[in-house]
């Protein structure tokens, strides 16, 4: 094949275009910006051609994993006839066939052309269906065209400026805060969040290409300082997975960062020795001796604990990633695997030991001297409650969890849990900061909460770059949110430095003291309200348990002591025969049995006023009779019994029948005579 001729007449024979993921919406292909052949295997008689393609808006291609953008090289269907020869008007293209082949007898795609002839025999040229399908396509990966695209070039330059700004601001704020003596909490907080933000592109999402450069400056916190590596050069093209390749974070850079961490630890020991020598040689009463002694006390053990906290994420991440990789093909890899086991073991044991010490000394945490050796663990944290000491424990737990999740292979079945757990851990910490407020003053609580909020916004926005959201407009909107959150994260730290420098040490300590006092008063009031509520609830429970007993007693009292004379006497008057049948033979007749509800004093004639009461009742009885005139006689008898109008009997009248009485009122002595 004469490749030189093909390259010169390439666009006479082929269409070159792009079908992106939005092709079905508008049914239109995208032309390429530039198509250039870079190399030919043999210009006169070869088969392989290398080319370079430039796309319009290349950062919009390759953003999805399940749906793909493709580059098509399509043969023009009207070049060939139904037998596979070039048509008469295109016979000049036969020159592409190099000797010793007879160019007049050469034909292409003979079988597909015959299928078109069989499909439509009525036409001389047959159908074009099969000839239209003569094409080759290639999936377009994510494009990092930073040299030819102006927008991507601008983002690359912006990322470089952010890199130098972050390096400068970290060092500057360290010395400024050290000079003002207001604490180094903003420095450590910024570095900790930079470490979390720097590894966001490694999650199983495909970002817009220039967004990777937006995150790269934060790799400074992991001691990835340059794009070039000076150690482990044989691993420069070795990546853990495709996401690391996109981020340009190879094994050599990670290994170089690990060497720098080890070098930093050695440097820390050297500084400790130098301070010890200066302190030992100087007069301890002088200002230099006092300052040196104060700085030397920080090496026991705050400096080492803080350095371990800064390096904890990287050490855990490197060890877990190496254990998951499991490649021990060389001696160097075997040593790395052994070191990974040791580092991961320490990553579990050391935080557990540190938190044990904090919990063990909780009762004396309010004393400054008792916490002097590990104060950096609970820096600016209020020590009044154990719940506030969850913060250092959560610091180690979240970094261990993140390191494990980042090491999951992208083809793992449970890769979706990577995002779920990262998002839940961030939201849980936001709720903890809002509810518990672990730091000593509202200023520090709001500062850490703002950092966590911006970090949480980054995690939420990163989900848009999954296949769940194929719309490009939404992805670019999420890119704006990512960039905004990054700048707000840096701005919050910058603003915090200005506030601390302005307030100074004395004013800051006074505000912390006032905040502690207000919190103590508020907690005391809450405890009093809680105790009052508890007592009230206990009293209500006691009353509630006593109420059923009183109800039972009242019911029993009413059943045993309360009688209804009218009902009993009415039944006795209406059913006298039943009353007789119930009497047993030889039983005495008791008048008291039929005078239920009548007091004994009503029949006592010796008491003054007894007769008067009887007379008054007789008058009332007559009035009732006058009112109830015309009613049945048995009702009148019941009324008489209700008012207790039973004649009083004396000893002389015993054995005789009382006037108006019935046989039921016969005395027991009369029964004996009978």
Secondary structure as GFF3:
##gff-version 3
##sequence-region A 1 674
A	DSSP	alpha_helix	3	8	.	.	.	ID=ss1
A	DSSP	alpha_helix	10	13	.	.	.	ID=ss2
A	DSSP	beta_strand	14	19	.	.	.	ID=ss3
A	DSSP	alpha_helix	23	26	.	.	.	ID=ss4
A	DSSP	beta_strand	30	31	.	.	.	ID=ss5
A	DSSP	beta_strand	34	40	.	.	.	ID=ss6
A	DSSP	beta_strand	49	54	.	.	.	ID=ss7
A	DSSP	three_ten_helix	58	60	.	.	.	ID=ss8
A	DSSP	beta_strand	70	75	.	.	.	ID=ss9
A	DSSP	three_ten_helix	77	79	.	.	.	ID=ss10
A	DSSP	three_ten_helix	88	96	.	.	.	ID=ss11
A	DSSP	alpha_helix	110	119	.	.	.	ID=ss12
A	DSSP	alpha_helix	129	132	.	.	.	ID=ss13
A	DSSP	beta_strand	135	139	.	.	.	ID=ss14
A	DSSP	alpha_helix	150	180	.	.	.	ID=ss15
A	DSSP	alpha_helix	185	198	.	.	.	ID=ss16
A	DSSP	three_ten_helix	200	202	.	.	.	ID=ss17
A	DSSP	alpha_helix	209	216	.	.	.	ID=ss18
A	DSSP	three_ten_helix	217	222	.	.	.	ID=ss19
A	DSSP	three_ten_helix	233	235	.	.	.	ID=ss20
A	DSSP	alpha_helix	242	246	.	.	.	ID=ss21
A	DSSP	alpha_helix	251	281	.	.	.	ID=ss22
A	DSSP	alpha_helix	287	297	.	.	.	ID=ss23
A	DSSP	alpha_helix	302	325	.	.	.	ID=ss24
A	DSSP	alpha_helix	331	360	.	.	.	ID=ss25
A	DSSP	three_ten_helix	362	364	.	.	.	ID=ss26
A	DSSP	three_ten_helix	369	378	.	.	.	ID=ss27
A	DSSP	three_ten_helix	386	389	.	.	.	ID=ss28
A	DSSP	alpha_helix	390	406	.	.	.	ID=ss29
A	DSSP	alpha_helix	416	436	.	.	.	ID=ss30
A	DSSP	alpha_helix	442	462	.	.	.	ID=ss31
A	DSSP	three_ten_helix	463	465	.	.	.	ID=ss32
A	DSSP	alpha_helix	472	561	.	.	.	ID=ss33
A	DSSP	alpha_helix	565	574	.	.	.	ID=ss34
A	DSSP	alpha_helix	576	582	.	.	.	ID=ss35
A	DSSP	three_ten_helix	591	594	.	.	.	ID=ss36
A	DSSP	three_ten_helix	600	603	.	.	.	ID=ss37
A	DSSP	alpha_helix	610	627	.	.	.	ID=ss38
A	DSSP	alpha_helix	633	642	.	.	.	ID=ss39
A	DSSP	three_ten_helix	663	665	.	.	.	ID=ss40
A	DSSP	alpha_helix	668	673	.	.	.	ID=ss41
###
